[in-house]
């Protein structure tokens, strides 16, 4: 059995625009429904949702038959979390709140086996198809993808240094946290925030790395694509459900 190809990483390298959806509802049922809805990737969020480590394996299995790439966001930079998610078969991780090149280098090391890193070695995991991929330990990093999140003005200032770290595959702008960091919590439409996002995207691209973002305003999402994002999340499952439910209820209470 051969090492599974990471289609998300391949498409990033080839410059193909990828449109995605954020998943914050835990369990395999909703995410399997989303998997067939036509998006290129689905981000499984464990930072701001009830989804936790025990949920991830079943959710990755639910996604597996569909032509959609899973991106998993752990709740922190903890190497133990990274190790477990990789062993479950996650190939693309999005790590929150990366502030410096040193933090990025530590994350790269957590995703690589020795001597290039310190990822713990386990033989019978889903990642290696339960030991059926004979060269997994020497080739695993070829198909692993590390996305680091840029969420503060300090991180924005360090974009070029972070982008230059070997093993960082892409940089993702966290607009809500960036807005708060810039003194405008809850106001991602503030002109200062919009200008910072535009400048950050263009600097990431100029540094030679793919840029990504989550934006639920479709007009602003298209602006971000025009500025250079190559992987763009345009919705959150829980928000879509809430909007549809409220809209349906309102339509029967008019008048």
Kinemage of the C-alpha trace (Angstrom):
@kinemage 1
@onewidth
@group {chain A} dominant
@subgroup {mainchain}
@vectorlist {calphas} color= white
{ca unk a 1} P 0.000 0.000 0.000
{ca unk a 2} L 1.317 3.435 -0.903
{ca unk a 3} L 1.443 6.642 1.116
{ca unk a 4} L -1.883 8.508 0.707
{ca unk a 5} L -1.648 11.641 -1.413
{ca unk a 6} L -2.591 14.925 0.259
{ca unk a 7} L -4.749 16.544 -2.423
{ca unk a 8} L -5.028 19.781 -0.442
{ca unk a 9} L -1.244 20.204 -0.304
{ca unk a 10} L -0.913 19.312 -3.980
{ca unk a 11} L -3.525 21.867 -5.001
{ca unk a 12} L -1.879 24.546 -2.857
{ca unk a 13} L 1.443 23.923 -4.572
{ca unk a 14} L -0.172 24.066 -8.001
{ca unk a 15} L -1.952 27.323 -7.209
{ca unk a 16} L -5.513 26.077 -7.610
{ca unk a 17} L -8.096 28.083 -5.696
{ca unk a 18} L -9.771 25.976 -3.017
{ca unk a 19} L -13.104 26.966 -1.507
{ca unk a 20} L -13.955 25.505 1.871
{ca unk a 21} L -16.341 25.318 4.780
{ca unk a 22} L -15.772 25.419 8.535
{ca unk a 23} L -17.139 22.516 10.588
{ca unk a 24} L -17.958 23.200 14.243
{ca unk a 25} L -20.700 20.610 14.838
{ca unk a 26} L -19.125 17.464 16.309
{ca unk a 27} L -19.797 13.926 15.181
{ca unk a 28} L -19.730 12.054 11.860
{ca unk a 29} L -23.265 12.711 10.549
{ca unk a 30} L -23.170 16.442 9.804
{ca unk a 31} L -19.647 16.374 8.446
{ca unk a 32} L -20.495 13.474 6.123
{ca unk a 33} L -23.424 15.478 4.765
{ca unk a 34} L -21.122 18.462 4.280
{ca unk a 35} L -18.550 16.258 2.550
{ca unk a 36} L -20.894 15.762 -0.372
{ca unk a 37} L -21.894 19.395 -0.727
{ca unk a 38} L -19.216 20.380 -3.237
{ca unk a 39} L -16.501 22.136 -1.229
{ca unk a 40} L -12.805 21.508 -1.815
{ca unk a 41} L -11.927 21.324 1.875
{ca unk a 42} L -13.595 21.208 5.267
{ca unk a 43} L -11.832 22.534 8.345
{ca unk a 44} L -12.614 20.432 11.414
{ca unk a 45} L -12.351 22.940 14.226
{ca unk a 46} L -11.496 21.864 17.762
{ca unk a 47} L -10.419 25.296 19.008
{ca unk a 48} L -13.842 26.958 19.194
{ca unk a 49} L -16.216 23.981 19.168
{ca unk a 50} L -17.275 20.947 21.203
{ca unk a 51} L -15.332 18.672 18.873
{ca unk a 52} L -12.506 16.953 20.752
{ca unk a 53} L -9.848 14.319 20.170
{ca unk a 54} L -12.213 11.315 20.599
{ca unk a 55} L -14.478 12.723 17.867
{ca unk a 56} L -11.811 13.238 15.219
{ca unk a 57} L -11.201 9.655 14.109
{ca unk a 58} L -14.842 8.981 13.239
{ca unk a 59} L -15.152 12.330 11.499
{ca unk a 60} L -12.088 11.668 9.339
{ca unk a 61} L -13.518 8.244 8.478
{ca unk a 62} L -16.837 9.875 7.509
{ca unk a 63} L -15.005 12.261 5.160
{ca unk a 64} L -12.749 9.623 3.600
{ca unk a 65} L -15.049 8.369 0.781
{ca unk a 66} L -15.691 11.884 -0.537
{ca unk a 67} L -13.606 14.124 -2.833
{ca unk a 68} L -13.011 16.739 -0.128
{ca unk a 69} L -9.857 17.436 1.876
{ca unk a 70} L -9.990 17.531 5.684
{ca unk a 71} L -8.064 20.261 7.485
{ca unk a 72} L -7.928 19.769 11.261
{ca unk a 73} L -7.402 22.634 13.688
{ca unk a 74} L -6.234 21.581 17.160
{ca unk a 75} L -7.052 23.867 20.057
{ca unk a 76} L -3.422 24.719 20.740
{ca unk a 77} L 0.175 24.183 19.692
{ca unk a 78} L 0.548 21.233 22.099
{ca unk a 79} L 2.826 18.614 20.443
{ca unk a 80} L 0.845 15.832 22.118
{ca unk a 81} L -2.314 16.952 20.311
{ca unk a 82} L -0.434 17.237 17.027
{ca unk a 83} L 0.970 13.724 17.425
{ca unk a 84} L -2.426 12.186 18.083
{ca unk a 85} L -4.127 13.959 15.168
{ca unk a 86} L -1.377 12.867 12.780
{ca unk a 87} L -1.639 9.282 14.009
{ca unk a 88} L -5.407 9.400 13.358
{ca unk a 89} L -4.574 10.116 9.718
{ca unk a 90} L -4.962 13.895 9.557
{ca unk a 91} L -2.514 15.126 6.918
{ca unk a 92} L -3.227 18.866 7.067
{ca unk a 93} L -3.142 20.733 10.371
{ca unk a 94} L -3.993 24.384 10.940
{ca unk a 95} L -2.337 25.640 14.106
{ca unk a 96} L -3.773 28.699 15.872
{ca unk a 97} L -2.036 31.791 17.218
{ca unk a 98} L 1.459 31.410 15.805
{ca unk a 99} L 3.403 34.518 16.781
{ca unk a 100} L 6.949 33.955 15.559
{ca unk a 101} L 9.301 31.968 13.363
{ca unk a 102} L 10.548 30.122 16.456
{ca unk a 103} L 7.025 28.901 17.223
{ca unk a 104} L 6.626 27.841 13.589
{ca unk a 105} L 9.892 25.876 13.699
{ca unk a 106} L 8.713 24.072 16.837
{ca unk a 107} L 5.493 23.077 15.080
{ca unk a 108} L 7.416 21.742 12.077
{ca unk a 109} L 9.535 19.620 14.413
{ca unk a 110} L 6.389 18.272 16.112
{ca unk a 111} L 5.151 17.038 12.724
{ca unk a 112} L 8.396 15.319 11.678
{ca unk a 113} L 10.005 12.124 12.857
{ca unk a 114} L 13.560 12.132 14.151
{ca unk a 115} L 16.182 13.080 13.174
{ca unk a 116} L 14.333 16.029 11.557
{ca unk a 117} L 11.847 16.417 14.410
{ca unk a 118} L 10.429 14.732 17.479
{ca unk a 119} L 7.084 13.218 16.457
{ca unk a 120} L 6.527 10.067 18.467
{ca unk a 121} L 6.740 6.787 16.554
{ca unk a 122} L 3.820 4.362 16.631
{ca unk a 123} L 3.552 1.495 14.147
{ca unk a 124} L -0.099 0.494 13.986
{ca unk a 125} L -1.908 3.762 13.363
{ca unk a 126} L -4.507 4.818 10.804
{ca unk a 127} L -1.942 7.229 9.346
{ca unk a 128} L 0.192 4.331 8.100
{ca unk a 129} L -2.885 2.292 7.155
{ca unk a 130} L -2.233 0.257 10.294
{ca unk a 131} L 1.290 -0.585 9.222
{ca unk a 132} L 0.456 -1.366 5.591
{ca unk a 133} L 2.476 1.594 4.201
{ca unk a 134} L 6.012 0.184 4.427
{ca unk a 135} L 7.901 3.483 4.010
{ca unk a 136} L 5.569 5.635 6.095
{ca unk a 137} L 8.157 6.744 8.639
{ca unk a 138} L 10.649 7.909 6.020
{ca unk a 139} L 8.115 9.573 3.705
{ca unk a 140} L 5.242 10.790 5.915
{ca unk a 141} L 6.280 14.443 5.888
{ca unk a 142} L 6.036 14.551 2.081
{ca unk a 143} L 2.248 14.506 2.363
{ca unk a 144} L 1.850 16.465 5.605
{ca unk a 145} L 0.757 20.085 5.352
{ca unk a 146} L 1.293 22.677 8.071
{ca unk a 147} L -0.803 25.848 8.057
{ca unk a 148} L 0.014 28.487 10.667
{ca unk a 149} L -2.502 31.103 11.722
{ca unk a 150} L -1.612 34.796 11.707
{ca unk a 151} L -3.958 36.410 14.209
{ca unk a 152} L -2.274 39.424 15.815
{ca unk a 153} L -0.413 42.547 14.783
{ca unk a 154} L 2.769 40.938 16.183
{ca unk a 155} L 2.314 37.932 13.899
{ca unk a 156} L 1.557 40.190 10.945
{ca unk a 157} L 4.848 41.979 11.565
{ca unk a 158} L 6.648 38.616 11.397
{ca unk a 159} L 4.984 37.291 8.235
{ca unk a 160} L 8.160 37.110 6.150
{ca unk a 161} L 10.128 35.341 8.907
{ca unk a 162} L 7.339 32.823 9.524
{ca unk a 163} L 6.840 32.195 5.806
{ca unk a 164} L 10.555 31.464 5.404
{ca unk a 165} L 10.493 28.550 7.877
{ca unk a 166} L 11.137 25.229 6.128
{ca unk a 167} L 8.086 23.036 6.627
{ca unk a 168} L 5.508 25.829 6.839
{ca unk a 169} L 3.263 25.211 3.844
{ca unk a 170} L 0.793 28.081 4.146
{ca unk a 171} L -0.280 31.018 6.300
{ca unk a 172} L -3.869 31.674 7.318
{ca unk a 173} L -5.256 35.043 8.395
{ca unk a 174} L -7.553 34.875 11.437
{ca unk a 175} L -9.660 37.995 10.837
{ca unk a 176} L -11.640 38.043 14.094
{ca unk a 177} L -8.619 37.806 16.364
{ca unk a 178} L -6.682 40.189 14.160
{ca unk a 179} L -9.495 42.729 14.458
{ca unk a 180} L -9.376 42.413 18.250
{ca unk a 181} L -5.603 42.746 18.258
{ca unk a 182} L -5.902 45.951 16.260
{ca unk a 183} L -8.351 47.400 18.787
{ca unk a 184} L -11.591 46.637 16.926
{ca unk a 185} L -13.065 43.497 18.544
{ca unk a 186} L -16.087 42.201 16.659
{ca unk a 187} L -15.606 44.690 13.839
{ca unk a 188} L -13.855 42.949 10.976
{ca unk a 189} L -15.284 45.523 8.566
{ca unk a 190} L -13.368 48.393 10.169
{ca unk a 191} L -11.198 50.087 7.517
{ca unk a 192} L -8.027 49.501 9.541
{ca unk a 193} L -8.793 45.782 9.772
{ca unk a 194} L -9.664 45.478 6.094
{ca unk a 195} L -6.447 47.261 5.145
{ca unk a 196} L -4.418 45.003 7.449
{ca unk a 197} L -5.974 41.874 5.954
{ca unk a 198} L -5.318 43.037 2.402
{ca unk a 199} L -1.702 43.910 3.192
{ca unk a 200} L -1.123 40.636 5.039
{ca unk a 201} L -2.496 38.523 2.178
{ca unk a 202} L -0.320 40.326 -0.347
{ca unk a 203} L 2.785 39.975 1.848
{ca unk a 204} L 2.203 36.243 2.320
{ca unk a 205} L 1.891 35.762 -1.434
{ca unk a 206} L 4.976 37.916 -2.049
{ca unk a 207} L 6.866 35.720 0.421
{ca unk a 208} L 6.085 32.716 -1.771
{ca unk a 209} L 3.504 30.964 0.397
{ca unk a 210} L -0.230 30.366 -0.102
{ca unk a 211} L -2.545 32.635 1.887
{ca unk a 212} L -5.870 31.604 3.378
{ca unk a 213} L -8.748 33.097 5.348
{ca unk a 214} L -12.221 32.391 6.753
{ca unk a 215} L -14.757 35.040 5.714
{ca unk a 216} L -18.533 34.544 5.880
{ca unk a 217} L -19.296 37.766 3.994
{ca unk a 218} L -19.346 36.540 0.390
{ca unk a 219} L -18.447 39.916 -1.107
{ca unk a 220} L -15.452 40.270 1.183
{ca unk a 221} L -14.447 36.657 0.496
{ca unk a 222} L -14.284 37.479 -3.214
{ca unk a 223} L -12.144 40.518 -2.414
{ca unk a 224} L -9.748 38.288 -0.483
{ca unk a 225} L -9.513 35.951 -3.469
{ca unk a 226} L -8.763 38.940 -5.684
{ca unk a 227} L -6.028 40.004 -3.245
{ca unk a 228} L -4.441 36.568 -3.480
{ca unk a 229} L -5.920 33.953 -1.147
{ca unk a 230} L -5.697 30.494 -2.645
{ca unk a 231} L -7.695 28.652 0.008
{ca unk a 232} L -10.743 30.495 1.235
{ca unk a 233} L -13.326 29.284 3.735
{ca unk a 234} L -16.672 30.970 3.074
{ca unk a 235} L -19.023 29.621 5.736
{ca unk a 236} L -19.473 27.889 9.097
{ca unk a 237} L -21.891 24.986 9.422
{ca unk a 238} L -23.435 26.113 12.709
{ca unk a 239} L -23.967 29.651 11.428
{ca unk a 240} L -25.582 28.359 8.243
{ca unk a 241} L -27.952 26.178 10.267
{ca unk a 242} L -28.823 29.043 12.622
{ca unk a 243} L -29.496 31.462 9.747
{ca unk a 244} L -31.695 28.947 7.927
{ca unk a 245} L -33.663 28.097 11.076
{ca unk a 246} L -34.242 31.735 11.993
{ca unk a 247} L -35.209 32.587 8.437
{ca unk a 248} L -37.700 29.733 8.240
{ca unk a 249} L -39.279 30.676 11.574
{ca unk a 250} L -39.486 34.341 10.570
{ca unk a 251} L -41.136 33.479 7.251
{ca unk a 252} L -44.081 31.903 9.112
{ca unk a 253} L -44.439 34.713 11.643
{ca unk a 254} L -44.600 37.631 9.234
{ca unk a 255} L -47.798 39.578 9.710
